[in-house]
Amino acid sequence: MPNQLKQDHFKVAAQQKDEDDQYLAGRGAQFNTKNRFIKNQQTKEHIEAIDDWEQPNSSTIYLEQEVKSIVNKVESPDLSLMYSMNPYAGCEHGCIYCYARNVHEYWGYSAGLDFERKIIVKMNAPQMLRKFLSHPKWEANPIMLSGNTDCYQPAEQKYRLTRGLLEVCNEFNQPVGILTKNSWIIKDKDILQEMAKKKLVSAMVSITSFNEDLRRVMEPRTTTARQRLKVIEDLSNAGIHMGVMMGPMIPGLNEHEMQRIMKEAKDAGAKFTAYTFIRLNGAIKFLFHDWLYKNFPDRADKVWHSIENGHNGKVNDSRWGVRMRGEGNIAEMVRQQYKKYGKLYGMNEDRWELDTTIFRRPGGQGKLF
Protein backbone atom coordinates (compact mmCIF):
# COMPACT_ATOMS: atom_id res chain seq x y z
CA MET A 1 0.00 0.00 0.00
CA PRO A 2 1.48 3.41 -0.99
CA ASN A 3 2.80 5.45 1.95
CA GLN A 4 0.63 8.48 1.14
CA LEU A 5 -2.52 6.38 1.15
CA LYS A 6 -1.52 4.87 4.48
CA GLN A 7 -1.02 8.31 5.94
CA ASP A 8 -4.32 9.61 4.57
CA HIS A 9 -6.21 6.55 5.77
CA PHE A 10 -4.87 6.58 9.30
CA LYS A 11 -5.41 10.33 9.55
CA VAL A 12 -9.10 9.73 8.85
CA ALA A 13 -9.63 6.51 10.81
CA ALA A 14 -7.05 6.26 13.58
CA GLN A 15 -9.16 8.13 16.13
CA GLN A 16 -12.13 5.81 15.70
CA LYS A 17 -9.90 2.75 16.06
CA ASP A 18 -8.15 4.08 19.15
CA GLU A 19 -11.37 4.99 20.92
CA ASP A 20 -13.33 1.84 20.26
CA ASP A 21 -12.07 -1.45 18.89
CA GLN A 22 -15.55 -2.97 18.91
CA TYR A 23 -16.70 -3.97 15.43
CA LEU A 24 -20.08 -2.53 14.41
CA ALA A 25 -22.02 -5.64 13.43
CA GLY A 26 -24.65 -5.12 10.78
CA ARG A 27 -22.77 -2.23 9.19
CA GLY A 28 -20.33 -2.32 6.32
CA ALA A 29 -18.51 0.93 7.07
CA GLN A 30 -17.07 1.28 10.54
CA PHE A 31 -16.71 5.06 10.64
CA ASN A 32 -17.60 8.24 8.78
CA THR A 33 -15.10 9.52 6.24
CA LYS A 34 -14.69 13.25 5.73
CA ASN A 35 -17.06 14.90 3.28
CA ARG A 36 -14.87 16.60 0.67
CA PHE A 37 -17.48 19.31 0.10
CA ILE A 38 -17.69 20.45 3.74
CA LYS A 39 -14.89 22.60 5.14
CA ASN A 40 -15.86 22.47 8.83
CA GLN A 41 -17.18 19.20 10.23
CA GLN A 42 -18.11 17.94 13.68
CA THR A 43 -15.52 15.67 15.26
CA LYS A 44 -15.18 13.98 18.63
CA GLU A 45 -11.92 15.27 20.10
CA HIS A 46 -11.69 12.93 23.08
CA ILE A 47 -13.30 9.71 24.23
CA GLU A 48 -14.46 11.39 27.46
CA ALA A 49 -16.01 14.37 25.72
CA ILE A 50 -19.31 15.44 27.29
CA ASP A 51 -20.71 17.03 24.12
CA ASP A 52 -23.87 15.63 22.64
CA TRP A 53 -22.62 12.99 20.24
CA GLU A 54 -24.34 10.61 17.85
CA GLN A 55 -23.51 7.01 18.59
CA PRO A 56 -21.81 5.25 15.66
CA ASN A 57 -24.23 2.34 15.42
CA SER A 58 -27.46 4.33 15.73
CA SER A 59 -30.64 3.15 14.07
CA THR A 60 -31.36 3.87 10.46
CA ILE A 61 -33.05 7.22 9.87
CA TYR A 62 -35.35 7.95 6.93
CA LEU A 63 -35.14 11.54 5.71
CA GLU A 64 -38.27 12.31 3.71
CA GLN A 65 -37.79 14.90 0.99
CA GLU A 66 -39.53 16.35 -2.05
CA VAL A 67 -37.33 16.40 -5.17
CA LYS A 68 -37.50 18.49 -8.31
CA SER A 69 -36.64 15.63 -10.66
CA ILE A 70 -36.20 11.86 -10.57
CA VAL A 71 -34.74 10.84 -13.94
CA ASN A 72 -31.05 11.51 -14.54
CA LYS A 73 -29.12 11.28 -17.78
CA VAL A 74 -26.11 8.97 -17.46
CA GLU A 75 -23.07 10.41 -19.20
CA SER A 76 -20.82 7.38 -18.75
CA PRO A 77 -20.03 5.53 -22.02
CA ASP A 78 -19.43 2.38 -19.94
CA LEU A 79 -23.17 1.98 -19.34
CA SER A 80 -25.68 0.94 -21.98
CA LEU A 81 -28.72 2.59 -20.43
CA MET A 82 -28.52 6.36 -20.74
CA TYR A 83 -31.03 7.26 -18.04
CA SER A 84 -31.53 6.19 -14.43
CA MET A 85 -33.85 6.88 -11.51
CA ASN A 86 -33.33 6.22 -7.83
CA PRO A 87 -36.17 6.63 -5.32
CA TYR A 88 -33.71 6.44 -2.42
CA ALA A 89 -30.31 8.01 -1.77
CA GLY A 90 -28.05 6.09 0.56
CA CYS A 91 -28.56 2.37 1.05
CA GLU A 92 -29.10 0.34 4.21
CA HIS A 93 -27.61 -2.75 2.58
CA GLY A 94 -24.24 -1.35 3.62
CA CYS A 95 -22.13 -2.97 0.88
CA ILE A 96 -18.60 -1.86 1.70
CA TYR A 97 -17.49 -1.59 -1.93
CA CYS A 98 -20.47 0.42 -3.23
CA TYR A 99 -19.49 3.20 -5.67
CA ALA A 100 -22.66 5.11 -4.74
CA ARG A 101 -21.24 5.93 -1.32
CA ASN A 102 -19.40 8.93 -2.75
CA VAL A 103 -22.65 10.38 -4.08
CA HIS A 104 -23.95 10.73 -0.51
CA GLU A 105 -21.45 13.54 -0.01
CA TYR A 106 -23.45 15.67 -2.45
CA TRP A 107 -26.35 15.49 0.00
CA GLY A 108 -24.12 16.78 2.81
CA TYR A 109 -23.40 13.43 4.47
CA SER A 110 -20.48 11.03 4.78
CA ALA A 111 -19.81 8.15 2.41
CA GLY A 112 -19.24 5.98 5.47
CA LEU A 113 -21.80 5.14 8.13
CA ASP A 114 -24.06 7.99 7.05
CA PHE A 115 -24.56 6.32 3.67
CA GLU A 116 -26.14 3.25 5.22
CA ARG A 117 -28.02 4.78 8.15
CA LYS A 118 -29.26 8.14 6.77
CA ILE A 119 -31.51 7.22 3.89
CA ILE A 120 -33.02 9.99 1.80
CA VAL A 121 -36.54 9.10 0.67
CA LYS A 122 -37.74 10.92 -2.44
CA MET A 123 -41.39 11.03 -1.47
CA ASN A 124 -42.73 12.48 -4.73
CA ALA A 125 -40.68 10.21 -7.04
CA PRO A 126 -43.69 8.68 -8.89
CA GLN A 127 -45.24 12.12 -9.46
CA MET A 128 -41.95 13.45 -10.81
CA LEU A 129 -41.64 10.47 -13.14
CA ARG A 130 -45.14 11.07 -14.47
CA LYS A 131 -44.22 14.70 -15.16
CA PHE A 132 -41.01 13.65 -16.88
CA LEU A 133 -42.65 11.06 -19.13
CA SER A 134 -45.39 13.51 -20.07
CA HIS A 135 -42.89 15.88 -21.69
CA PRO A 136 -43.50 15.86 -25.46
CA LYS A 137 -39.80 15.55 -26.28
CA TRP A 138 -39.24 12.35 -24.28
CA GLU A 139 -38.17 9.53 -26.63
CA ALA A 140 -39.01 6.51 -24.42
CA ASN A 141 -35.38 5.49 -23.93
CA PRO A 142 -35.02 2.69 -21.35
CA ILE A 143 -34.57 3.91 -17.77
CA MET A 144 -32.50 2.05 -15.19
CA LEU A 145 -34.01 1.55 -11.75
CA SER A 146 -31.19 1.32 -9.18
CA GLY A 147 -28.57 2.97 -11.33
CA ASN A 148 -27.11 4.21 -8.07
CA THR A 149 -28.67 2.69 -4.93
CA ASP A 150 -30.86 -0.39 -4.59
CA CYS A 151 -34.51 0.43 -5.24
CA TYR A 152 -35.57 -2.61 -3.17
CA GLN A 153 -33.55 -1.81 -0.06
CA PRO A 154 -35.40 -2.08 3.29
CA ALA A 155 -36.95 1.40 2.94
CA GLU A 156 -39.10 0.05 0.10
CA GLN A 157 -41.01 -2.11 2.57
CA LYS A 158 -42.38 1.06 4.15
CA TYR A 159 -42.59 3.57 1.30
CA ARG A 160 -43.26 1.43 -1.83
CA LEU A 161 -41.86 4.14 -4.09
CA THR A 162 -40.37 1.59 -6.49
CA ARG A 163 -43.81 0.08 -6.84
CA GLY A 164 -45.18 3.53 -7.61
CA LEU A 165 -42.52 4.11 -10.27
CA LEU A 166 -43.30 0.77 -11.90
CA GLU A 167 -47.01 1.58 -11.98
CA VAL A 168 -46.29 4.82 -13.82
CA CYS A 169 -43.97 3.03 -16.26
CA ASN A 170 -46.59 0.38 -16.94
CA GLU A 171 -49.21 3.03 -17.58
CA PHE A 172 -46.96 4.83 -20.08
CA ASN A 173 -45.47 1.62 -21.55
CA GLN A 174 -42.07 2.98 -20.51
CA PRO A 175 -39.30 0.31 -20.62
CA VAL A 176 -37.14 -0.14 -17.52
CA GLY A 177 -34.18 -2.18 -16.38
CA ILE A 178 -33.80 -3.17 -12.71
CA LEU A 179 -30.75 -4.15 -10.65
CA THR A 180 -31.20 -5.43 -7.10
CA LYS A 181 -29.81 -7.81 -4.49
CA ASN A 182 -32.96 -7.83 -2.36
CA SER A 183 -35.69 -10.47 -2.51
CA TRP A 184 -38.34 -7.80 -1.90
CA ILE A 185 -38.63 -7.47 -5.69
CA ILE A 186 -40.82 -10.59 -5.53
CA LYS A 187 -43.57 -8.42 -4.01
CA ASP A 188 -43.90 -6.70 -7.38
CA LYS A 189 -44.07 -9.89 -9.44
CA ASP A 190 -47.59 -9.10 -10.58
CA ILE A 191 -46.75 -5.78 -12.22
CA LEU A 192 -43.40 -7.05 -13.47
CA GLN A 193 -45.15 -9.96 -15.14
CA GLU A 194 -47.62 -7.60 -16.79
CA MET A 195 -44.79 -5.40 -18.06
CA ALA A 196 -42.81 -8.44 -19.21
CA LYS A 197 -45.62 -9.47 -21.54
CA LYS A 198 -45.05 -6.15 -23.33
CA LYS A 199 -41.23 -6.49 -23.19
CA LEU A 200 -41.04 -3.45 -20.94
CA VAL A 201 -38.85 -4.84 -18.16
CA SER A 202 -35.59 -6.68 -17.68
CA ALA A 203 -34.08 -7.41 -14.26
CA MET A 204 -30.67 -8.37 -12.93
CA VAL A 205 -29.96 -9.84 -9.51
CA SER A 206 -26.53 -9.13 -8.07
CA ILE A 207 -24.71 -12.14 -6.60
CA THR A 208 -21.18 -11.74 -5.27
CA SER A 209 -20.56 -14.79 -3.10
CA PHE A 210 -21.99 -18.04 -1.76
CA ASN A 211 -19.72 -17.70 1.26
CA GLU A 212 -22.08 -16.55 4.01
CA ASP A 213 -19.26 -15.47 6.30
CA LEU A 214 -18.04 -13.12 3.57
CA ARG A 215 -21.51 -11.85 2.62
CA ARG A 216 -22.44 -11.02 6.21
CA VAL A 217 -19.58 -8.56 6.56
CA MET A 218 -19.27 -7.38 2.94
CA GLU A 219 -23.01 -6.87 2.31
CA PRO A 220 -24.36 -6.97 5.87
CA ARG A 221 -28.06 -6.19 5.33
CA THR A 222 -28.73 -8.13 2.14
CA THR A 223 -30.36 -11.45 1.42
CA THR A 224 -28.31 -14.63 0.94
CA ALA A 225 -27.09 -15.86 -2.43
CA ARG A 226 -29.58 -18.73 -2.19
CA GLN A 227 -32.44 -16.32 -1.73
CA ARG A 228 -31.26 -14.31 -4.72
CA LEU A 229 -31.18 -17.42 -6.87
CA LYS A 230 -34.77 -18.09 -5.79
CA VAL A 231 -35.66 -14.58 -6.98
CA ILE A 232 -34.16 -15.32 -10.39
CA GLU A 233 -36.04 -18.62 -10.56
CA ASP A 234 -39.42 -17.22 -9.47
CA LEU A 235 -39.32 -14.21 -11.78
CA SER A 236 -37.91 -16.18 -14.69
CA ASN A 237 -40.76 -18.69 -14.34
CA ALA A 238 -43.14 -15.71 -14.38
CA GLY A 239 -41.84 -14.75 -17.83
CA ILE A 240 -39.51 -11.94 -16.80
CA HIS A 241 -36.19 -11.60 -18.61
CA MET A 242 -33.64 -12.23 -15.84
CA GLY A 243 -29.89 -11.85 -15.57
CA VAL A 244 -27.15 -11.98 -12.96
CA MET A 245 -24.65 -9.27 -12.06
CA MET A 246 -21.36 -10.60 -10.68
CA GLY A 247 -19.83 -7.56 -9.18
CA PRO A 248 -17.59 -6.55 -7.98
CA MET A 249 -15.14 -9.38 -8.46
CA ILE A 250 -12.46 -8.96 -5.78
CA PRO A 251 -9.22 -10.92 -6.18
CA GLY A 252 -8.51 -13.02 -3.12
CA LEU A 253 -12.08 -12.79 -1.84
CA ASN A 254 -14.68 -13.84 -4.41
CA GLU A 255 -13.28 -13.87 -7.95
CA HIS A 256 -12.88 -17.66 -7.77
CA GLU A 257 -16.68 -18.01 -7.44
CA MET A 258 -17.48 -16.58 -10.87
CA GLN A 259 -18.08 -19.97 -12.51
CA ARG A 260 -20.34 -21.21 -9.74
CA ILE A 261 -22.36 -18.01 -9.66
CA MET A 262 -22.85 -18.08 -13.42
CA LYS A 263 -23.80 -21.77 -13.53
CA GLU A 264 -26.27 -21.62 -10.67
CA ALA A 265 -27.83 -18.43 -12.02
CA LYS A 266 -28.17 -20.12 -15.41
CA ASP A 267 -29.82 -23.14 -13.79
CA ALA A 268 -32.23 -20.76 -12.04
CA GLY A 269 -33.28 -19.19 -15.35
CA ALA A 270 -30.88 -16.28 -15.92
CA LYS A 271 -30.34 -15.48 -19.59
CA PHE A 272 -27.65 -12.82 -19.44
CA THR A 273 -24.76 -11.67 -17.27
CA ALA A 274 -22.49 -8.75 -16.44
CA TYR A 275 -19.56 -8.23 -14.09
CA THR A 276 -17.29 -5.51 -12.74
CA PHE A 277 -13.77 -5.61 -11.33
CA ILE A 278 -13.38 -3.95 -7.94
CA ARG A 279 -12.36 -0.28 -7.96
CA LEU A 280 -12.12 1.91 -4.89
CA ASN A 281 -12.75 5.53 -5.84
CA GLY A 282 -12.99 8.51 -3.52
CA ALA A 283 -13.69 7.81 0.13
CA ILE A 284 -14.35 4.13 -0.59
CA LYS A 285 -10.64 3.30 -0.59
CA PHE A 286 -10.39 4.35 3.07
CA LEU A 287 -13.56 2.52 4.09
CA PHE A 288 -12.64 -0.64 2.20
CA HIS A 289 -9.07 -0.67 3.52
CA ASP A 290 -10.31 -0.34 7.10
CA TRP A 291 -12.90 -3.08 6.53
CA LEU A 292 -10.45 -5.41 4.79
CA TYR A 293 -7.78 -5.30 7.49
CA LYS A 294 -10.33 -5.71 10.28
CA ASN A 295 -12.11 -8.68 8.72
CA PHE A 296 -9.34 -10.49 6.83
CA PRO A 297 -6.00 -9.59 8.46
CA ASP A 298 -4.47 -12.88 7.28
CA ARG A 299 -4.81 -11.97 3.59
CA ALA A 300 -5.45 -8.24 3.58
CA ASP A 301 -2.06 -7.33 2.12
CA LYS A 302 -2.44 -9.83 -0.70
CA VAL A 303 -5.96 -8.68 -1.57
CA TRP A 304 -5.00 -5.01 -1.47
CA HIS A 305 -1.97 -5.48 -3.71
CA SER A 306 -4.03 -7.59 -6.11
CA ILE A 307 -6.50 -4.73 -6.45
CA GLU A 308 -3.59 -2.41 -7.12
CA ASN A 309 -2.36 -4.84 -9.74
CA GLY A 310 -5.69 -4.47 -11.50
CA HIS A 311 -5.44 -0.68 -11.71
CA ASN A 312 -1.84 0.02 -12.70
CA GLY A 313 -0.56 0.30 -9.14
CA LYS A 314 -3.60 2.14 -7.76
CA VAL A 315 -6.92 0.96 -6.36
CA ASN A 316 -9.01 3.06 -8.74
CA ASP A 317 -9.00 4.04 -12.40
CA SER A 318 -11.37 6.67 -13.78
CA ARG A 319 -10.71 6.07 -17.48
CA TRP A 320 -13.75 5.19 -19.59
CA GLY A 321 -13.65 1.64 -20.86
CA VAL A 322 -11.07 0.58 -18.26
CA ARG A 323 -12.42 1.56 -14.85
CA MET A 324 -15.11 -1.17 -14.71
CA ARG A 325 -12.86 -3.99 -15.98
CA GLY A 326 -9.38 -3.15 -14.72
CA GLU A 327 -6.16 -4.11 -16.48
CA GLY A 328 -3.10 -6.24 -15.82
CA ASN A 329 -2.77 -9.99 -15.42
CA ILE A 330 -5.25 -10.43 -12.55
CA ALA A 331 -7.99 -8.37 -14.19
CA GLU A 332 -7.34 -10.19 -17.46
CA MET A 333 -7.70 -13.54 -15.69
CA VAL A 334 -11.11 -12.47 -14.40
CA ARG A 335 -12.11 -11.27 -17.88
CA GLN A 336 -11.09 -14.58 -19.44
CA GLN A 337 -13.09 -16.49 -16.82
CA TYR A 338 -16.14 -14.39 -17.63
CA LYS A 339 -15.74 -14.98 -21.35
CA LYS A 340 -15.08 -18.73 -20.98
CA TYR A 341 -17.94 -19.57 -18.64
CA GLY A 342 -20.36 -17.25 -20.36
CA LYS A 343 -19.84 -19.25 -23.55
CA LEU A 344 -19.92 -22.57 -21.68
CA TYR A 345 -23.31 -21.83 -20.08
CA GLY A 346 -24.82 -20.11 -23.11
CA MET A 347 -25.20 -16.70 -21.51
CA ASN A 348 -25.84 -13.51 -23.49
CA GLU A 349 -26.69 -15.45 -26.64
CA ASP A 350 -30.14 -14.01 -27.27
CA ARG A 351 -30.46 -10.62 -28.94
CA TRP A 352 -33.15 -9.48 -26.53
CA GLU A 353 -34.15 -5.83 -26.25
CA LEU A 354 -36.73 -3.79 -24.39
CA ASP A 355 -39.56 -2.51 -26.56
CA THR A 356 -39.51 1.27 -26.99
CA THR A 357 -42.11 1.38 -29.77
CA ILE A 358 -45.32 1.14 -27.73
CA PHE A 359 -44.72 4.11 -25.42
CA ARG A 360 -47.80 6.28 -24.99
CA ARG A 361 -48.88 9.24 -22.95
CA PRO A 362 -52.22 8.46 -21.27
CA GLY A 363 -54.96 10.55 -22.82
CA GLY A 364 -52.70 11.60 -25.70
CA GLN A 365 -50.80 10.26 -28.66
CA GLY A 366 -48.41 7.36 -28.54
CA LYS A 367 -44.93 7.39 -29.94
CA LEU A 368 -44.92 8.28 -33.63
CA PHE A 369 -42.62 6.71 -36.24
C-alpha positions as MATLAB code, in Angstrom:
seq = 'MPNQLKQDHFKVAAQQKDEDDQYLAGRGAQFNTKNRFIKNQQTKEHIEAIDDWEQPNSSTIYLEQEVKSIVNKVESPDLSLMYSMNPYAGCEHGCIYCYARNVHEYWGYSAGLDFERKIIVKMNAPQMLRKFLSHPKWEANPIMLSGNTDCYQPAEQKYRLTRGLLEVCNEFNQPVGILTKNSWIIKDKDILQEMAKKKLVSAMVSITSFNEDLRRVMEPRTTTARQRLKVIEDLSNAGIHMGVMMGPMIPGLNEHEMQRIMKEAKDAGAKFTAYTFIRLNGAIKFLFHDWLYKNFPDRADKVWHSIENGHNGKVNDSRWGVRMRGEGNIAEMVRQQYKKYGKLYGMNEDRWELDTTIFRRPGGQGKLF';
ca = [
       0.000    0.000    0.000;
       1.485    3.413   -0.986;
       2.801    5.446    1.952;
       0.635    8.477    1.140;
      -2.522    6.377    1.148;
      -1.515    4.869    4.481;
      -1.019    8.312    5.940;
      -4.320    9.609    4.568;
      -6.214    6.551    5.767;
      -4.870    6.580    9.297;
      -5.413   10.332    9.551;
      -9.099    9.727    8.855;
      -9.631    6.505   10.806;
      -7.048    6.256   13.582;
      -9.165    8.128   16.128;
     -12.133    5.806   15.705;
      -9.904    2.746   16.063;
      -8.148    4.079   19.151;
     -11.372    4.986   20.916;
     -13.335    1.842   20.259;
     -12.071   -1.446   18.886;
     -15.552   -2.971   18.914;
     -16.703   -3.973   15.434;
     -20.076   -2.534   14.413;
     -22.023   -5.641   13.434;
     -24.649   -5.119   10.779;
     -22.771   -2.234    9.191;
     -20.325   -2.318    6.317;
     -18.511    0.929    7.070;
     -17.072    1.276   10.542;
     -16.712    5.060   10.638;
     -17.598    8.241    8.779;
     -15.103    9.517    6.244;
     -14.686   13.250    5.734;
     -17.060   14.898    3.276;
     -14.870   16.597    0.672;
     -17.478   19.307    0.104;
     -17.693   20.448    3.739;
     -14.894   22.597    5.141;
     -15.858   22.473    8.827;
     -17.180   19.199   10.230;
     -18.105   17.944   13.680;
     -15.520   15.665   15.262;
     -15.183   13.985   18.627;
     -11.922   15.270   20.101;
     -11.691   12.933   23.076;
     -13.301    9.712   24.234;
     -14.461   11.390   27.463;
     -16.013   14.370   25.716;
     -19.308   15.437   27.286;
     -20.705   17.027   24.124;
     -23.875   15.631   22.639;
     -22.616   12.989   20.236;
     -24.335   10.613   17.848;
     -23.506    7.006   18.589;
     -21.810    5.251   15.660;
     -24.228    2.342   15.423;
     -27.455    4.328   15.732;
     -30.639    3.146   14.073;
     -31.365    3.874   10.457;
     -33.046    7.223    9.870;
     -35.348    7.946    6.927;
     -35.138   11.536    5.709;
     -38.266   12.306    3.713;
     -37.789   14.903    0.988;
     -39.530   16.350   -2.050;
     -37.330   16.399   -5.165;
     -37.499   18.492   -8.308;
     -36.636   15.631  -10.658;
     -36.201   11.863  -10.568;
     -34.737   10.840  -13.938;
     -31.051   11.511  -14.538;
     -29.117   11.282  -17.777;
     -26.110    8.969  -17.456;
     -23.074   10.411  -19.203;
     -20.817    7.380  -18.751;
     -20.035    5.533  -22.019;
     -19.429    2.381  -19.940;
     -23.170    1.976  -19.339;
     -25.677    0.938  -21.981;
     -28.723    2.595  -20.431;
     -28.525    6.359  -20.742;
     -31.034    7.261  -18.035;
     -31.527    6.195  -14.427;
     -33.852    6.875  -11.513;
     -33.332    6.220   -7.829;
     -36.175    6.627   -5.322;
     -33.710    6.439   -2.422;
     -30.308    8.014   -1.773;
     -28.054    6.094    0.560;
     -28.561    2.366    1.051;
     -29.099    0.339    4.205;
     -27.613   -2.752    2.581;
     -24.238   -1.346    3.620;
     -22.129   -2.973    0.876;
     -18.605   -1.862    1.704;
     -17.488   -1.590   -1.934;
     -20.471    0.423   -3.230;
     -19.491    3.196   -5.665;
     -22.662    5.113   -4.744;
     -21.240    5.930   -1.315;
     -19.397    8.933   -2.748;
     -22.654   10.385   -4.082;
     -23.951   10.729   -0.512;
     -21.452   13.538   -0.013;
     -23.446   15.673   -2.453;
     -26.346   15.488   -0.005;
     -24.124   16.776    2.807;
     -23.396   13.434    4.473;
     -20.482   11.034    4.778;
     -19.813    8.150    2.408;
     -19.235    5.977    5.474;
     -21.797    5.142    8.132;
     -24.057    7.993    7.048;
     -24.556    6.323    3.672;
     -26.142    3.253    5.222;
     -28.018    4.780    8.150;
     -29.260    8.141    6.767;
     -31.513    7.218    3.888;
     -33.025    9.989    1.801;
     -36.538    9.102    0.667;
     -37.740   10.919   -2.443;
     -41.394   11.033   -1.469;
     -42.727   12.475   -4.730;
     -40.685   10.211   -7.035;
     -43.694    8.678   -8.890;
     -45.237   12.118   -9.464;
     -41.948   13.455  -10.811;
     -41.640   10.469  -13.141;
     -45.141   11.073  -14.474;
     -44.224   14.699  -15.157;
     -41.012   13.647  -16.876;
     -42.646   11.061  -19.126;
     -45.388   13.507  -20.074;
     -42.892   15.878  -21.686;
     -43.505   15.857  -25.458;
     -39.804   15.551  -26.276;
     -39.242   12.348  -24.281;
     -38.172    9.529  -26.629;
     -39.013    6.515  -24.421;
     -35.384    5.485  -23.925;
     -35.018    2.686  -21.355;
     -34.565    3.911  -17.773;
     -32.500    2.053  -15.190;
     -34.015    1.554  -11.751;
     -31.194    1.319   -9.180;
     -28.571    2.966  -11.329;
     -27.108    4.215   -8.065;
     -28.667    2.689   -4.933;
     -30.863   -0.385   -4.590;
     -34.510    0.432   -5.240;
     -35.573   -2.607   -3.169;
     -33.547   -1.810   -0.063;
     -35.404   -2.079    3.288;
     -36.949    1.403    2.939;
     -39.103    0.050    0.096;
     -41.013   -2.111    2.570;
     -42.381    1.064    4.148;
     -42.590    3.567    1.301;
     -43.260    1.425   -1.827;
     -41.860    4.140   -4.094;
     -40.371    1.586   -6.492;
     -43.815    0.076   -6.838;
     -45.183    3.534   -7.614;
     -42.523    4.112  -10.268;
     -43.301    0.769  -11.905;
     -47.010    1.579  -11.978;
     -46.286    4.822  -13.822;
     -43.971    3.033  -16.256;
     -46.587    0.377  -16.936;
     -49.207    3.032  -17.576;
     -46.962    4.832  -20.082;
     -45.467    1.623  -21.547;
     -42.073    2.977  -20.513;
     -39.301    0.313  -20.625;
     -37.142   -0.141  -17.524;
     -34.176   -2.179  -16.377;
     -33.801   -3.171  -12.707;
     -30.751   -4.148  -10.651;
     -31.197   -5.433   -7.100;
     -29.813   -7.812   -4.492;
     -32.957   -7.834   -2.357;
     -35.686  -10.473   -2.509;
     -38.336   -7.805   -1.897;
     -38.633   -7.473   -5.694;
     -40.821  -10.587   -5.530;
     -43.573   -8.417   -4.009;
     -43.895   -6.699   -7.384;
     -44.068   -9.893   -9.437;
     -47.587   -9.096  -10.580;
     -46.754   -5.783  -12.225;
     -43.399   -7.050  -13.470;
     -45.145   -9.965  -15.139;
     -47.619   -7.605  -16.787;
     -44.794   -5.404  -18.064;
     -42.806   -8.439  -19.213;
     -45.624   -9.470  -21.537;
     -45.053   -6.154  -23.325;
     -41.226   -6.492  -23.189;
     -41.036   -3.455  -20.935;
     -38.849   -4.836  -18.158;
     -35.585   -6.683  -17.682;
     -34.081   -7.407  -14.262;
     -30.669   -8.366  -12.929;
     -29.963   -9.835   -9.514;
     -26.525   -9.126   -8.065;
     -24.708  -12.135   -6.600;
     -21.183  -11.742   -5.267;
     -20.558  -14.793   -3.100;
     -21.994  -18.042   -1.764;
     -19.720  -17.704    1.262;
     -22.077  -16.549    4.008;
     -19.259  -15.474    6.297;
     -18.043  -13.125    3.568;
     -21.505  -11.849    2.623;
     -22.439  -11.018    6.214;
     -19.576   -8.556    6.557;
     -19.270   -7.384    2.943;
     -23.006   -6.875    2.313;
     -24.362   -6.970    5.866;
     -28.059   -6.193    5.326;
     -28.730   -8.128    2.142;
     -30.355  -11.453    1.423;
     -28.312  -14.627    0.936;
     -27.092  -15.858   -2.432;
     -29.575  -18.733   -2.189;
     -32.444  -16.317   -1.728;
     -31.256  -14.306   -4.720;
     -31.183  -17.423   -6.873;
     -34.765  -18.088   -5.786;
     -35.656  -14.579   -6.978;
     -34.157  -15.321  -10.393;
     -36.040  -18.616  -10.562;
     -39.417  -17.217   -9.473;
     -39.321  -14.211  -11.776;
     -37.907  -16.183  -14.694;
     -40.763  -18.691  -14.339;
     -43.143  -15.715  -14.382;
     -41.837  -14.755  -17.827;
     -39.514  -11.942  -16.796;
     -36.192  -11.596  -18.607;
     -33.645  -12.232  -15.843;
     -29.887  -11.847  -15.572;
     -27.146  -11.984  -12.962;
     -24.647   -9.273  -12.058;
     -21.359  -10.602  -10.681;
     -19.829   -7.557   -9.177;
     -17.595   -6.551   -7.982;
     -15.141   -9.376   -8.461;
     -12.464   -8.956   -5.778;
      -9.224  -10.921   -6.177;
      -8.514  -13.022   -3.122;
     -12.083  -12.786   -1.838;
     -14.682  -13.840   -4.407;
     -13.279  -13.867   -7.952;
     -12.883  -17.659   -7.775;
     -16.679  -18.005   -7.438;
     -17.482  -16.584  -10.869;
     -18.083  -19.967  -12.512;
     -20.343  -21.215   -9.739;
     -22.362  -18.005   -9.660;
     -22.853  -18.082  -13.422;
     -23.795  -21.767  -13.531;
     -26.274  -21.621  -10.666;
     -27.827  -18.433  -12.024;
     -28.169  -20.120  -15.411;
     -29.823  -23.142  -13.794;
     -32.233  -20.765  -12.038;
     -33.276  -19.185  -15.346;
     -30.882  -16.280  -15.923;
     -30.339  -15.476  -19.587;
     -27.648  -12.815  -19.444;
     -24.761  -11.668  -17.269;
     -22.490   -8.752  -16.444;
     -19.565   -8.232  -14.094;
     -17.293   -5.509  -12.736;
     -13.769   -5.608  -11.326;
     -13.380   -3.945   -7.938;
     -12.363   -0.280   -7.960;
     -12.117    1.912   -4.890;
     -12.751    5.526   -5.836;
     -12.988    8.513   -3.523;
     -13.691    7.807    0.130;
     -14.354    4.134   -0.590;
     -10.645    3.303   -0.593;
     -10.388    4.347    3.069;
     -13.563    2.517    4.086;
     -12.639   -0.643    2.202;
      -9.072   -0.667    3.523;
     -10.307   -0.344    7.101;
     -12.900   -3.078    6.531;
     -10.449   -5.410    4.795;
      -7.779   -5.297    7.491;
     -10.328   -5.713   10.284;
     -12.106   -8.683    8.719;
      -9.336  -10.485    6.829;
      -6.002   -9.588    8.463;
      -4.470  -12.876    7.278;
      -4.813  -11.975    3.588;
      -5.451   -8.239    3.581;
      -2.061   -7.329    2.122;
      -2.440   -9.830   -0.702;
      -5.957   -8.682   -1.570;
      -5.002   -5.007   -1.470;
      -1.969   -5.483   -3.708;
      -4.032   -7.593   -6.111;
      -6.505   -4.732   -6.446;
      -3.591   -2.407   -7.121;
      -2.356   -4.840   -9.742;
      -5.689   -4.473  -11.497;
      -5.444   -0.681  -11.709;
      -1.841    0.016  -12.703;
      -0.563    0.299   -9.140;
      -3.598    2.136   -7.760;
      -6.921    0.961   -6.360;
      -9.006    3.061   -8.739;
      -9.000    4.038  -12.397;
     -11.370    6.671  -13.782;
     -10.711    6.066  -17.482;
     -13.752    5.192  -19.585;
     -13.653    1.638  -20.856;
     -11.066    0.578  -18.257;
     -12.421    1.556  -14.853;
     -15.110   -1.169  -14.708;
     -12.862   -3.992  -15.984;
      -9.382   -3.147  -14.722;
      -6.159   -4.109  -16.478;
      -3.103   -6.235  -15.819;
      -2.772   -9.991  -15.422;
      -5.249  -10.427  -12.555;
      -7.989   -8.367  -14.188;
      -7.340  -10.195  -17.456;
      -7.700  -13.537  -15.693;
     -11.111  -12.466  -14.403;
     -12.110  -11.274  -17.878;
     -11.087  -14.585  -19.436;
     -13.095  -16.486  -16.817;
     -16.139  -14.390  -17.631;
     -15.740  -14.983  -21.347;
     -15.083  -18.725  -20.984;
     -17.935  -19.566  -18.640;
     -20.363  -17.247  -20.363;
     -19.840  -19.245  -23.549;
     -19.916  -22.575  -21.676;
     -23.305  -21.829  -20.085;
     -24.818  -20.110  -23.110;
     -25.200  -16.699  -21.513;
     -25.840  -13.508  -23.495;
     -26.690  -15.454  -26.642;
     -30.141  -14.010  -27.265;
     -30.457  -10.616  -28.941;
     -33.148   -9.479  -26.526;
     -34.148   -5.826  -26.250;
     -36.728   -3.794  -24.391;
     -39.560   -2.514  -26.565;
     -39.510    1.271  -26.988;
     -42.111    1.382  -29.773;
     -45.320    1.143  -27.729;
     -44.717    4.106  -25.420;
     -47.800    6.278  -24.994;
     -48.876    9.239  -22.950;
     -52.218    8.461  -21.271;
     -54.955   10.551  -22.821;
     -52.697   11.597  -25.700;
     -50.801   10.264  -28.658;
     -48.410    7.358  -28.543;
     -44.928    7.392  -29.942;
     -44.924    8.277  -33.625;
     -42.621    6.706  -36.242;
];
